């Protein structure tokens, strides 16, 4: 959401984010590889990294004679006041607020128990990207992860979405769709286009197979929970 970042800087940051570990670090990918994934020249990657480091989105550990180590800063970067807060460890130093006087005593609050949100794994995202049709532009991995997690939190199955991506890939091959006309993966998810290639089955058969066998398609819709049946492409 930082509008001061240029599209090129954002693409470089996303390219670096593809290769991070679960904590956002340990990226030793070469500048040449990052340039290919971001669709820019190597010098542009170097300038973008310098700007990202300055803005607090990236940390770089130089390693003379070897590829530098990159770390994507997962916490929000500081803006405005640039005063460095001392690292007190796990427990902050005592203050007047943490030790109130008796006349201003505050009853401790019980910690709220929250259920962790369901999230797609990195392996599932990679599988989805491999199942999706090829495009000339690199996949924006963080955006795909965000949209996929939104669908997972809505109760959608990752395996179901991956199957829909495979059907879309097959449809593009059959229709000889040029790669430049393939929708970006994160927009394909965000706009709900994946549902067009999501085949619902009841007792192992699709709605079309029910119709061809002479069975009541309204019964299929009832069992499948479909209120407005639509013809599915595949």
Secondary structure, DSSP 8 states (H G I E B T S, - for coil): --TTS-HHHHHHHHHHHTT--TTS--B---HHHHHHHHTS-HHHHHHHHHHHHHHTSEEEE--TTS--EEEE--S----S---------SS----TTTS--GGG-----------------HHHHHHHHHHS---SS---HHHHHHHHHHHHHTT--HHHHHHHHHHHHHHHHHHT--GGGS--HHHHHHTTGGGGG---EETTEEHHHHHHTT--HHHHHHHHT-SS------
